Amino acid sequence: SSLNYIDILCVYKFWLFCKWLNNFFDIILYVFLFFLSKKKIASKIFEKVKLKNNKIHSKKSEVLVSQLNSIMLNEKLFTNPDIKLSEVAKIINISAHELSKLINDNLHKNFTDYINEYRIEEAKQLIQDNSLYTIEAIGNQSGFNSKSAFYKAFKKITNTTPAKFKKQP
């Protein structure tokens, strides 16, 4: 059977449609790739701007760090084994997020390490002053929940164990 004019016309129209569709998808692909590359560039720019804007200003951060250290020493908040970042933040009138950022950016440690450093200093003082207390009791008085947490933090900060520290002259 031979192809008639209408069949040829339909095949031709279908071929044109496919060619158009192929070009259409090429255009969509190019547009997508264009915006994707622009988005990567834009996200890098906005990321730098965001980091600049998020950093607490140095004068304000110095005041807040000083206030934080003063409260830690005077009120001995670190001796509370259940102390939370949000509780400390409330005391110095900033958000928990701001306090976390303040400690990370200015003291280069996290909240737990910051608190544990005060606890270990307290424990060292108790070890030197009170030889009657057990190591575990000193850990508890310093704010640690468990003997293992106390030993781990003590070793991390002082590079020695509480027992070895106690034996030092």
Disulfide bonds with the S-S distance in Angstrom:
none
